[in-house]
Amino acid sequence: MAYAERGVSAPPEVVFNTATDPDRISSWLPDQLLSGDPAPEGDAGELRARWTARRTDWSADLTVEPVDAGGSRLRLELAGGGEDVDRLADEVLDSLAREVADNLQAG
């Protein structure tokens, strides 16, 4: 299991909505979770979501929290096989941050 944390300059609701948008998930969620037709679970009031692959042991838990100046802190818990899960967790949050930035520019 790996943990990663990252700050972004976007409101928590924007980050969470981007992360759970079915049209954007494939841009940031690892392939290991896409292969099982994952679905987000969670409570938007808490800004938490969970994806579980149906055919593998991979899962991801994302929490989005507000920070000063209108930004957000992302926390990711990524579980799955392989030695590179720590590196992958960091890459996943970097990809999500890029997707959030693209979402803000488009809107």
C-alpha positions in Angstrom: 0.0 0.0 0.0 1.3 3.5 -0.8 0.3 6.9 0.4 0.8 10.2 -1.5 -0.2 13.8 -0.7 -0.2 16.9 -2.9 -1.5 20.4 -2.8 -3.3 22.1 -5.7 -4.5 25.6 -6.4 -8.1 24.8 -6.9 -11.2 24.7 -4.6 -11.9 21.3 -3.1 -15.2 20.9 -4.9 -13.6 21.5 -8.3 -10.9 18.9 -7.5 -13.4 16.3 -6.3 -15.8 16.9 -9.2 -12.9 16.5 -11.7 -11.7 13.4 -9.9 -15.1 11.7 -10.0 -16.1 12.9 -13.5 -16.6 9.7 -15.6 -15.3 11.5 -18.7 -12.0 12.4 -17.0 -11.2 9.3 -14.9 -9.2 7.6 -17.6 -6.9 10.7 -17.7 -5.6 10.2 -14.2 -6.7 6.9 -12.7 -4.2 4.1 -13.2 -4.9 1.4 -15.8 -5.0 -1.2 -13.1 -8.2 0.3 -11.8 -9.7 1.0 -15.2 -9.6 -2.6 -16.2 -12.3 -3.7 -13.8 -14.9 -1.0 -14.7 -14.4 0.8 -11.4 -17.0 3.0 -9.9 -16.4 5.8 -7.4 -17.9 5.3 -3.9 -18.1 7.8 -1.2 -19.8 10.8 0.1 -19.4 14.1 -1.7 -20.1 15.9 1.6 -16.8 14.5 2.9 -15.1 14.8 -0.5 -13.9 11.2 -0.4 -14.0 8.6 -3.1 -13.0 5.0 -3.5 -12.4 3.0 -6.6 -12.0 -0.7 -6.5 -11.1 -2.8 -9.6 -13.5 -5.7 -9.9 -11.0 -8.2 -11.3 -7.8 -7.3 -9.5 -6.7 -6.4 -6.0 -6.2 -2.7 -6.8 -8.0 0.1 -5.0 -7.6 3.8 -4.6 -9.0 6.0 -1.8 -8.9 9.8 -2.4 -9.6 12.5 0.1 -9.8 16.2 -0.8 -9.5 18.8 1.9 -9.5 22.6 1.8 -6.4 24.6 2.7 -5.7 28.3 3.0 -6.1 30.6 0.1 -8.8 28.5 -1.6 -6.6 25.5 -2.5 -6.9 21.8 -1.7 -4.8 19.0 -0.3 -5.2 15.6 -2.0 -4.5 12.4 -0.1 -4.3 9.2 -2.0 -4.1 5.7 -0.6 -3.2 3.3 -3.4 -3.3 -0.5 -2.9 -2.2 -3.1 -5.4 0.6 -5.4 -6.4 4.1 -4.5 -7.6 7.2 -2.7 -6.4 6.4 0.6 -8.0 3.2 1.4 -6.2 4.8 4.3 -4.3 6.0 5.9 -7.5 2.6 5.2 -9.1 0.8 6.9 -6.3 2.8 10.1 -6.9 2.2 9.9 -10.6 -1.5 9.5 -10.1 -1.8 12.7 -8.1 0.4 14.5 -10.6 -2.0 13.4 -13.4 -5.0 14.4 -11.3 -3.5 17.8 -10.7 -2.9 18.3 -14.4 -6.5 17.3 -15.1 -7.8 19.8 -12.6 -5.7 22.5 -14.2 -7.1 21.6 -17.6 -10.6 21.6 -16.2 -10.1 25.1 -14.8 -8.7 26.4 -18.1 -11.6 24.9 -20.0 -14.2 26.4 -17.7 
